[in-house]
């Protein structure tokens, strides 16, 4: 009887060892072998999410073969306490070990939010609030203080953080431009540089033209001439809240506003938009030209003139082309 019991125990022990060995090699294979990922996937780990919930989510998205092995590996290697909340992008085949390393790395997926050059503070604010993956409110933006650029963020980032980055970026660009500006600019400070750059930004979308456009306004300021620029009148009428939606009329040019550069000399009191770095640089280093006028050419650019007579000819050509 005792021999049978011992034999049974021996058999059970051998089976247990064999099963343990098989489980070990299976686990090693699962841990080290890349799991096939058919298409890029974004996995979100929430704050305080349980290990079981994480494993279930990974299995649901076909990123692991078996929840059991992920949980077992995580407990043995103390992975779970180190898992960081956020979104993670998996673009290619990944092993269980690599997946665990990614989730503890904190290298969360960064999204992008882009602000085009020439947007007003109101338009920038609208874009920030329209992005529902951002959270929270932010301080009211002053016109021109935010650098239009592409910024990266992770899900749940506070909007104020993006605003702070944009303001800091603008100050750095503006400080550098002011320090390196041409010595003969008729501008008192970097705020005036920003104001003029915002006008240049609104006047042309052709990058190569910006230094020429800036030269026209610089020449006019030096001579005490009215700037007579349409974008400032449009800003006077809309305050940057919306597009005018129509062409300017002669009556518009008589609006009584400090932004009306057909009526008041010098620069308007504030920027009329957020200029990009290129427009700020062009304004700090305008071309040396004799130009005092410019008008649209009809093909996306502008024709420049030294005298009113030349300018009137260009205007007639533009009207004929239009």
C-alpha positions as CSV (number, residue, x, y, z in Angstrom):
1,X,0.0,0.0,0.0
2,X,2.8,2.4,1.0
3,X,4.6,1.6,-2.3
4,X,1.6,2.6,-4.3
5,X,1.3,5.9,-2.4
6,X,5.0,6.7,-2.9
7,X,4.7,5.8,-6.6
8,X,1.6,8.0,-6.9
9,X,3.5,10.9,-5.2
10,X,6.5,10.4,-7.5
11,X,4.3,10.4,-10.6
12,X,2.5,13.6,-9.3
13,X,5.9,15.2,-8.6
14,X,7.2,14.4,-12.0
15,X,4.0,15.7,-13.7
16,X,4.3,18.9,-11.5
17,X,7.9,19.4,-12.5
18,X,7.0,18.8,-16.2
19,X,4.1,21.2,-16.0
20,X,6.3,23.8,-14.3
21,X,9.0,23.4,-16.9
22,X,6.4,23.7,-19.8
23,X,4.8,26.7,-18.1
24,X,8.2,28.3,-17.7
25,X,9.3,27.8,-21.3
26,X,5.8,28.9,-22.5
27,X,6.1,32.0,-20.3
28,X,9.6,32.8,-21.7
29,X,8.3,32.4,-25.2
30,X,5.3,34.7,-24.6
31,X,7.5,37.3,-22.8
32,X,10.2,37.4,-25.4
33,X,8.4,36.7,-28.7
34,X,7.0,39.8,-30.5
35,X,3.2,39.8,-30.7
36,X,2.0,40.7,-34.2
37,X,0.4,44.2,-34.4
38,X,-1.7,44.5,-37.6
39,X,-2.1,48.3,-37.4
40,X,-0.9,51.2,-35.1
41,X,-2.9,51.4,-31.9
42,X,-3.2,53.9,-29.1
43,X,-3.7,52.5,-25.7
44,X,-4.9,54.7,-22.8
45,X,-3.9,53.9,-19.2
46,X,-6.0,55.8,-16.7
47,X,-4.9,57.0,-13.3
48,X,-5.4,54.3,-10.7
49,X,-6.4,51.6,-13.3
50,X,-6.0,48.1,-11.9
51,X,-3.6,45.6,-13.3
52,X,-6.4,43.3,-14.3
53,X,-8.1,46.1,-16.2
54,X,-4.9,47.0,-18.0
55,X,-4.4,43.4,-19.0
56,X,-8.0,43.1,-20.2
57,X,-7.5,46.3,-22.3
58,X,-4.3,45.0,-23.9
59,X,-6.0,41.7,-24.7
60,X,-9.0,43.4,-26.2
61,X,-6.7,45.3,-28.5
62,X,-4.8,42.2,-29.5
63,X,-1.5,43.4,-28.0
64,X,-1.0,40.4,-25.8
65,X,-1.8,36.7,-26.3
66,X,-2.9,36.0,-22.7
67,X,-3.9,38.2,-19.8
68,X,-2.5,35.6,-17.3
69,X,1.1,35.9,-18.5
70,X,1.0,39.7,-18.5
71,X,-0.4,39.8,-15.0
72,X,2.1,37.1,-13.8
73,X,5.1,38.9,-15.4
74,X,3.9,42.3,-14.0
75,X,3.7,40.9,-10.5
76,X,6.9,39.0,-10.5
77,X,8.8,42.0,-12.0
78,X,6.9,44.6,-10.0
79,X,5.8,46.3,-13.2
80,X,2.3,47.4,-12.1
81,X,3.3,50.0,-9.5
82,X,5.6,51.7,-12.1
83,X,2.9,51.9,-14.9
84,X,2.3,55.5,-15.8
85,X,-1.0,56.9,-16.9
86,X,-1.4,58.3,-20.4
87,X,-1.8,57.3,-24.0
88,X,0.8,55.0,-25.6
89,X,1.3,54.4,-29.3
90,X,2.1,50.9,-30.5
91,X,3.1,50.9,-34.2
92,X,4.9,47.6,-34.7
93,X,5.1,44.0,-33.4
94,X,5.9,44.1,-29.7
95,X,6.8,41.5,-27.1
96,X,5.2,41.4,-23.6
97,X,8.4,42.5,-22.0
98,X,8.7,45.5,-24.5
99,X,5.1,46.4,-23.8
100,X,5.7,46.4,-20.0
101,X,8.8,48.5,-20.5
102,X,6.9,51.0,-22.6
103,X,4.0,51.4,-20.1
104,X,6.5,52.1,-17.3
105,X,8.7,54.5,-19.4
106,X,6.3,57.4,-19.3
107,X,6.9,58.0,-23.0
108,X,3.3,58.8,-23.7
109,X,1.9,59.5,-27.2
110,X,2.2,63.2,-28.1
111,X,-0.5,64.8,-30.2
112,X,-0.1,68.0,-32.2
113,X,-2.0,71.3,-32.2
114,X,-1.2,73.8,-34.9
115,X,-1.8,77.6,-34.9
116,X,-1.4,79.2,-38.3
117,X,0.5,82.5,-38.6
118,X,-1.7,85.5,-38.6
119,X,-4.4,84.2,-36.3
120,X,-5.9,86.7,-33.8
121,X,-6.0,86.0,-30.0
122,X,-9.7,85.1,-30.4
123,X,-9.0,82.6,-33.1
124,X,-6.2,81.0,-31.1
125,X,-8.5,80.7,-28.1
126,X,-11.2,79.1,-30.2
127,X,-8.7,76.5,-31.4
128,X,-7.6,75.7,-27.9
129,X,-11.2,75.2,-26.7
130,X,-12.1,73.2,-29.7
131,X,-9.4,70.6,-28.9
132,X,-11.4,68.3,-26.5
133,X,-8.3,66.3,-25.5
134,X,-7.0,69.4,-23.6
135,X,-8.4,70.4,-20.3
136,X,-9.1,73.5,-18.2
137,X,-9.3,77.2,-18.8
138,X,-6.6,79.7,-19.5
139,X,-5.9,83.4,-19.0
140,X,-7.3,85.7,-21.6
141,X,-4.7,86.1,-24.4
142,X,-3.5,89.6,-25.4
143,X,-3.3,90.2,-29.1
144,X,0.0,89.1,-30.6
145,X,1.5,87.6,-27.4
146,X,1.2,83.9,-28.6
147,X,3.6,82.5,-31.2
148,X,1.8,80.7,-33.9
149,X,3.5,77.3,-34.2
150,X,2.8,73.6,-33.8
151,X,2.8,72.4,-30.2
152,X,2.8,68.8,-28.8
153,X,0.7,67.6,-25.9
154,X,-0.6,64.5,-24.3
155,X,-4.2,63.7,-23.5
156,X,-5.4,65.7,-20.5
157,X,-2.8,68.5,-20.8
158,X,-4.0,71.8,-19.3
159,X,-4.7,74.4,-22.0
160,X,-2.9,77.0,-19.8
161,X,0.3,74.9,-20.4
162,X,0.1,75.4,-24.1
163,X,-0.7,79.1,-23.7
164,X,2.3,79.5,-21.4
165,X,4.5,77.8,-24.0
166,X,3.2,80.0,-26.8
167,X,3.8,83.2,-24.8
168,X,7.3,82.1,-23.8
169,X,8.1,81.2,-27.4
170,X,6.9,84.6,-28.6
171,X,9.0,86.5,-26.0
172,X,12.1,84.6,-27.0
173,X,11.7,85.2,-30.7
174,X,10.8,88.9,-30.1
175,X,13.7,89.5,-27.7
176,X,16.2,88.0,-30.1
177,X,14.8,90.0,-33.1
178,X,14.9,93.2,-31.1
179,X,18.5,92.7,-30.0
180,X,19.6,91.9,-33.6
181,X,17.4,94.4,-35.4
182,X,18.7,96.9,-37.9
183,X,20.0,100.0,-36.2
184,X,17.9,102.5,-38.3
185,X,14.4,101.1,-37.6
186,X,12.0,103.9,-36.7
187,X,10.6,101.8,-33.8
188,X,10.9,102.6,-30.1
189,X,10.7,99.2,-28.6
190,X,10.1,95.5,-29.2
191,X,6.3,96.0,-28.7
192,X,6.3,98.3,-31.7
193,X,8.3,95.7,-33.6
194,X,5.6,93.2,-32.8
195,X,2.8,95.5,-34.0
196,X,4.5,96.2,-37.3
197,X,5.3,92.5,-37.8
198,X,1.6,91.7,-37.3
199,X,0.7,94.1,-40.1
200,X,3.4,92.6,-42.4
201,X,1.9,89.1,-41.5
202,X,-1.6,90.1,-42.6
203,X,-0.4,92.0,-45.8
204,X,1.3,89.1,-47.5
205,X,1.3,85.3,-47.5
206,X,4.4,85.2,-49.8
207,X,7.4,84.5,-47.6
208,X,9.9,86.2,-50.0
209,X,7.8,89.4,-50.0
210,X,7.8,90.0,-46.3
211,X,11.1,92.0,-46.2
212,X,9.8,94.2,-49.1
213,X,6.5,94.8,-47.5
214,X,8.2,95.7,-44.2
215,X,10.4,98.1,-46.1
216,X,7.4,100.0,-47.4
217,X,6.0,100.6,-43.9
218,X,9.4,101.4,-42.5
219,X,9.9,104.0,-45.3
220,X,6.5,105.5,-44.6
221,X,7.1,105.7,-40.8
222,X,10.4,107.5,-41.5
223,X,8.7,110.0,-43.7
224,X,5.7,110.5,-41.3
225,X,3.3,109.2,-43.9
226,X,0.1,107.4,-43.0
227,X,0.5,103.6,-43.2
228,X,-2.8,103.2,-45.0
229,X,-3.0,99.4,-44.6
230,X,-6.3,97.6,-45.0
231,X,-5.7,94.9,-42.4
232,X,-5.7,97.4,-39.6
233,X,-9.0,98.8,-40.7
234,X,-10.5,95.3,-40.8
235,X,-9.3,94.8,-37.3
236,X,-10.9,98.1,-36.3
237,X,-14.2,96.8,-37.6
238,X,-14.0,93.3,-36.2
239,X,-11.6,93.5,-33.2
240,X,-10.3,90.2,-34.4
241,X,-13.5,88.3,-33.4
242,X,-14.5,87.3,-36.9
243,X,-13.7,87.7,-40.6
244,X,-15.1,90.8,-42.2
245,X,-16.7,88.6,-44.8
246,X,-16.6,91.2,-47.5
247,X,-14.3,93.7,-49.2
248,X,-13.6,97.0,-47.6
249,X,-15.6,100.0,-48.7
250,X,-14.6,103.7,-48.9
251,X,-16.9,104.3,-45.9
252,X,-15.0,101.7,-43.9
253,X,-11.8,103.7,-44.4
254,X,-13.3,106.6,-42.4
255,X,-14.1,104.6,-39.3
256,X,-13.0,106.5,-36.2
257,X,-10.6,104.0,-34.6
258,X,-6.9,104.2,-33.5
259,X,-6.5,101.1,-35.7
260,X,-7.6,103.0,-38.8
261,X,-4.2,103.8,-40.3
262,X,-5.9,105.7,-43.1
263,X,-7.0,108.2,-40.5
264,X,-4.4,108.1,-37.7
265,X,-0.6,108.3,-38.2
266,X,1.9,105.9,-36.9
267,X,1.3,102.4,-35.6
268,X,-2.0,101.1,-34.2
269,X,-2.1,100.6,-30.4
270,X,-1.6,96.8,-30.4
271,X,-0.8,94.0,-32.8
272,X,-3.7,93.0,-35.1
273,X,-2.7,89.3,-35.0
274,X,0.0,86.9,-33.9
275,X,2.8,87.1,-36.5
276,X,5.0,84.2,-37.2
277,X,8.8,84.2,-36.6
278,X,9.5,84.9,-40.3
279,X,7.4,88.1,-40.3
280,X,9.1,89.3,-37.1
281,X,12.5,88.6,-38.6
282,X,11.6,90.4,-41.8
283,X,10.4,93.4,-39.9
284,X,13.6,93.5,-37.9
285,X,15.6,93.3,-41.1
286,X,13.5,94.9,-43.9
287,X,15.0,95.2,-47.4
288,X,16.5,98.5,-48.3
289,X,14.1,99.8,-50.9
290,X,12.8,103.1,-52.2
291,X,9.2,101.7,-52.2
292,X,6.4,103.6,-50.6
293,X,3.4,101.7,-52.1
294,X,2.3,98.2,-53.0
295,X,-0.8,96.6,-54.4
296,X,-1.9,93.1,-55.2
297,X,-0.6,91.8,-58.5
298,X,-3.5,89.4,-59.1
299,X,-1.3,86.3,-59.0
300,X,-0.8,86.0,-55.3
301,X,2.0,88.5,-54.9
302,X,2.3,92.3,-55.0
303,X,3.7,95.1,-57.2
304,X,5.7,97.7,-55.5
305,X,6.1,101.4,-56.5
306,X,8.3,104.3,-55.5
307,X,5.8,107.1,-56.4
308,X,2.1,107.5,-56.3
309,X,2.0,107.8,-60.1
310,X,3.7,104.3,-60.4
311,X,1.3,103.0,-57.8
312,X,-1.7,104.2,-59.7
313,X,-0.5,102.4,-62.8
314,X,-0.1,99.2,-60.8
315,X,-3.6,99.7,-59.3
316,X,-5.1,100.0,-62.8
317,X,-3.3,96.9,-63.9
318,X,-4.6,95.0,-60.9
319,X,-8.2,96.1,-61.6
320,X,-7.8,95.2,-65.3
321,X,-6.4,91.7,-64.3
322,X,-9.1,91.2,-61.7
